[in-house]
Amino acid sequence: MSERELPGPSQEMIAAVIDLWRLKPPGPPNLFADRNFLRLRDCCASLHPYTRALGFNSALATALRALGLPCSLSKDAKGLPSRPEDVAYALHAAFLETHSKKLHLIPMDLADRLPPLTFGRARLGRFTPNQLRELFNEEQLRRTYPKDKLGADRFAEFQWLVVEETVEFEQDKGARVLPDLLIDFGQDLGRIEPHEGRHSGAIEAVLFFLLLAPWEDWAAMLELDWRGFQVPWVHTVDSDIFVRRATPPSPDSLNWTIDIFPDGYGGEIEEDVPLVRNLDLQAVTDLVKWDQRYWEIVGRARNSVLFETPIVHFFTRAFFADGIDEFLAHLIAIEAALGLHADYDPARRVSPDRHKRIGATRRMRHRVSGLLGKRTFGDQFDRLFNIRSAFLHGRPMGGISSEDRVNARSLARRVACAVIDAATTGSFQSREDYLDDLLDAGLQLP
């Protein structure tokens, strides 16, 4: 069944939109007081219960501008206005939507040439200027911000990570367009949600997946950084026309450098090109393994009891953090993966306690050894943990070397990958039993 075969807008709504579309730029001084706008607002009453609530006028105006309200456009905005009849149908359909599609556009700043990847609802690759204009929904951007330019030609010189996410709306119609109406102002609005990430869960899952790759093994200049790319920002395009669009950052927000090459006539040409962190050629060969099959393996692991602690949270947080916070996040990710509350509280240990005399730090050390199969990994964790403790407890310490910084990242990645493998191929009754077996394995290593 096509959209036009579904229940459509009333004739009153269509007529009100037609009259609004006849308004000439720059439009009335106060759109919210215009009789045509108020008429359309009243026509929405059958679709939304709070058309007289504070904020509804603004939400409706946002939708109209996204659909091409002519009086809000600049004089040179040729071809942007939609037909008013189509606008009425689109507006009516928007009120009835139950979900929206969010398209998260992530520039892979500083990334060397990477192979194109597709996994889950994510794509990594290069896009032409026209493809980027479509992804950014440039037409809607120009309707909303007539004076702003996208810069698609310059953006096309970078690689992009595109993540799709479907978000269900609140069932209450008021929350559909005016979510602030449902805020309980009696609650603690300043509370911290401990499991809330820097970005949405969909973005965090994709970044966690990519960060499982051995970027520190591929990086050509480890003394500068182990990361193969940076994520300076995320621009989200929401299919919900009631959501006010944000303007994308400028291409100048990404890292550029100057390339100099001969012009063929004895001179030289200078050209701005993206700055990259060079990677070993092995990266192109190995990164193709981060495919749909491995995505599904990681997904199954994350649903297991071994990932009931915030491993993903701290592992991805280390990517975004700088300095000591990066180092600490890597160590905490390892503790989240292999630590237990019972390590510090003997009363919580499962009886019989076969390792009564082993303290919390030594337990972690031997579990790392047992998980990765070599005592040297446990020794490395112990040394890095001592650096962490020196900082936390205010003991005298020098700078943390780039080698130790990379070692912390590498050990955290190895642990995360090994836990994923165990979660999808191993056999255990509980997380406690699994970690107890790792402790035994580590103690038995030569």
HELIX and SHEET records of a PDB file:
HELIX    1   1 GLU A    3  GLU A    5  5                                   3    
HELIX    2   2 GLN A   11  TRP A   21  1                                  11    
HELIX    3   3 LEU A   31  ALA A   33  5                                   3    
HELIX    4   4 ARG A   35  CYS A   43  1                                   9    
HELIX    5   5 CYS A   44  SER A   46  5                                   3    
HELIX    6   6 PHE A   56  ALA A   66  1                                  11    
HELIX    7   7 PRO A   70  SER A   72  5                                   3    
HELIX    8   8 PRO A   84  LEU A   96  1                                  13    
HELIX    9   9 PRO A  129  LEU A  135  1                                   7    
HELIX   10  10 GLU A  138  THR A  144  1                                   7    
HELIX   11  11 ALA A  152  PHE A  155  1                                   4    
HELIX   12  12 LYS A  173  VAL A  177  1                                   5    
HELIX   13  13 PRO A  179  LEU A  182  5                                   4    
HELIX   14  14 GLY A  201  LEU A  211  1                                  11    
HELIX   15  15 TRP A  215  TRP A  218  1                                   4    
HELIX   16  16 PRO A  251  SER A  253  5                                   3    
HELIX   17  17 GLN A  282  ASP A  286  1                                   5    
HELIX   18  18 LEU A  287  LYS A  289  5                                   3    
HELIX   19  19 GLN A  292  ARG A  302  1                                  11    
HELIX   20  20 VAL A  305  PHE A  307  5                                   3    
HELIX   21  21 ILE A  311  PHE A  320  1                                  10    
HELIX   22  22 GLY A  323  LEU A  338  1                                  16    
HELIX   23  23 HIS A  341  ASP A  343  5                                   3    
HELIX   24  24 PRO A  346  ARG A  348  5                                   3    
HELIX   25  25 ALA A  360  LEU A  372  1                                  13    
HELIX   26  26 ARG A  375  LEU A  392  1                                  18    
HELIX   27  27 SER A  402  THR A  425  1                                  24    
HELIX   28  28 ARG A  431  GLN A  444  1                                  14    
SHEET    1   A 5 LEU A 117  PHE A 119  0                                        
SHEET    2   A 5 ALA A 122  ARG A 126 -1                                        
SHEET    3   A 5 GLN A 159  GLU A 168 -1                                        
SHEET    4   A 5 HIS A  99  PRO A 107 -1                                        
SHEET    5   A 5 HIS A 235  ASP A 238 -1                                        
SHEET    1   B 2 TRP A 256  PRO A 262  0                                        
SHEET    2   B 2 GLU A 268  PRO A 274 -1                                        
END                                                                             
